[in-house]
Amino acid sequence: MSNNQPSDIFVERISNVSHANGVFRITLGVNDSPNDIRPVTCLMVPANQLGPMLQGIANAAKNSDCKVMVFIS
């Protein structure tokens, strides 16, 4: 039987965001030092799904009494 469970990946920061061909590529990383982020994985999200995903995360954070700030440049 194969294991269909998704991998757990710990991230602390967004290190880069780019957009091309209708896909956002969001590089997520961890802090190696206060001014150095080591990339861990890249999340690729269709542009038409980014808004609903961010809204879902914000709603989940609101329901769990924590605050989420998203900065996309």
Summary of the structure (lengths in Angstrom):
residues: 73
radius of gyration: 14.2
end to end distance: 43.2
largest distance: 43.7
contacts: 133
relative contact order: 0.18
helix: 23%
strand: 41%
